Amino acid sequence: MQITRSKALFEKAKNYIPGGVNSPVRAFRAVGGDPIFIKRADGAFIYDEDDNAYIELINSWGPMILGHNHPMIREAVIKAMENGTSFGAPTAREVEIAELITHMVPSVEKVRMVNSGTEATMSAIRVARGFTGRDKFIKMEGHYHGHGDSFLISAGSGAITMGNPDSPGVTKGTAKDTLLAPYNDLEAIEKLVRANKNEIAAIILEPVPGNMGLAIPQKGYLEGLRKICDREGIVLIFDEVMTGFRLAKGGAQELFGVSPDMTTLGKIIGGGMPVGAYGGKREIMEHVSPAGPVYQAGTLSGNPIAMAAGLTMLNYLNEHPEVYNQLNEIGNKLTQGIRKSLDKLGLKYTINHLGSMYSLFFTGQQVFDFNSAKQSNTVLFGKYFQEMLKRGIYLAPSQFESLFLSTALTDELIQKILHANEESLIALHH
Ligand SMILES: *Cc1c(COP(=O)(O)O)cnc(C)c1O
């Protein structure tokens, strides 16, 4: 495998772009080596600037659930472009996608489109504060809600990997309103609620966190949060930017049967275009401007091209529920095969897997919160990543990420991945 153009591009990029990338985790700092620059993608494959092909298990961090460059979405985008790329005025497609979202995610009675997951969570917290008249909110350690100031307190994803979970530039004034709890720990929530009686506007979490690596909610945890929020008048926000339209048509809330008051969405919702959304109960969303006093706006929100891609994606998922069985099966085959090799080689590991998401942690301990995730051997993960990359498999370049599978993974490709996995694990041994 020849990698020369990617290297040259990265060297040049570092002159003009901070760290050479437009989002930190792309720089490969957590796994060593230089990033691969991507020229194009199709189905289960991405191709780099040196024309190397990789089977890929990130799918643009989630959106490409049907694989890359899907003809249906490509055609919808091209067709929409013929009528102009932005109007800054309402369109029929926005009404259609809003109606579809409320159908697929029934706890969302009204929804506002934005341009990213970051915008969705920032706006949702503002609305929850406006609705309750309270300032503080609880977030879980290691959960990632985009790069809004008040969320960069023990944030997951790139923020862990980069080793500065508390980013400079976030003021003490902002940080003091963000309360932290470990995931899967209801007693910790009860303590915070007692100590901040009538001051907590919202509890926000990834119901199934993927940004500290994947973890699974323990039995009764989400239900327990629901009860506490009902009792205390706290707005329960599920950040389903990652899990929405992925774990089920209606996201983690459908899978676990727990309804939040508000939901944030992103990634799949844009079919690969920059889109986010936040929504929830009618009485809460009626507080959003111009219906209510909480201000939130966007020049390119509901952009016609982005809406065409998102609407096509969501319509397909809505009409093809069998996609989720297919993804479960792909996830099962892949993780069972990986377990088999790890067992055979006697390596210590934990695999957390749910549907089309999984993480392999190099630790023998269970991983159920941020602290347990941090016990894994990140040096070994970095080597594993590099060994897989050499064999043409592109994984998320950090231990603290979930992988995202797509329907483009055929049995033949799964066998190729498993073969590369076993060879990589053997190489780690030596
Ligand atoms: C990706 C992600 C975000 C941020 O979305 P961006 O579109 O990257 O701003 C927020 N929350 C969760 C759970 C995410 O996975």
The ligand as a Gaussian input file, in Angstrom:
#p B3LYP/6-31G(d) Opt

LIG

0 1
 C      -21.829000      13.874000      16.598000
 C      -22.573000      14.182000      17.828000
 C      -22.929000      15.491000      18.172000
 C      -22.443000      16.683000      17.416000
 O      -22.908000      16.729000      16.119000
 P      -22.103000      17.612000      15.027000
 O      -22.952000      17.499000      13.805000
 O      -20.762000      16.990000      14.912000
 O      -22.045000      18.996000      15.560000
 C      -23.734000      15.680000      19.270000
 N      -24.154000      14.647000      20.009000
 C      -23.825000      13.374000      19.728000
 C      -24.358000      12.265000      20.564000
 C      -23.009000      13.110000      18.631000
 O      -22.650000      11.846000      18.376000

